Amino acid sequence: MRDKHGIGQAIVMITQLSINMLVPVFMCLFIGIWLDKRLGTGWLTLVFLILGIMASIRSMFITLKPLLKGEREKKDEAFKKQLDEQFKDSE
């Protein structure tokens, strides 16, 4: 039962990351295309596309930060436990 919960949680995380990556890019792309048509320019699409990519990277980082922090804490606890066991063995 526990594995099903982990798989479901992984699917939710993948879906959330996909949405966090695609929405800003497409929104900025469409805004850039709309502004190019409205103003008669040709370079705003590229500018807004770059802004969308930067926004998606920031959004993904914010989403993953708590997950990565939890993994780091688990590794630190395992390392401390391993050091304690080695210290006890040396006594």
Secondary structure, 3 states (H helix, E strand, C coil): CHHHHHHHHHHHHHHHHHHHHHHHHHHHHHHHHHHHHHHCCCCHHHHHHHHHHHHHHHHHHHHHHHHHHHHHHHHHHHHHHHHHHHHHHHC
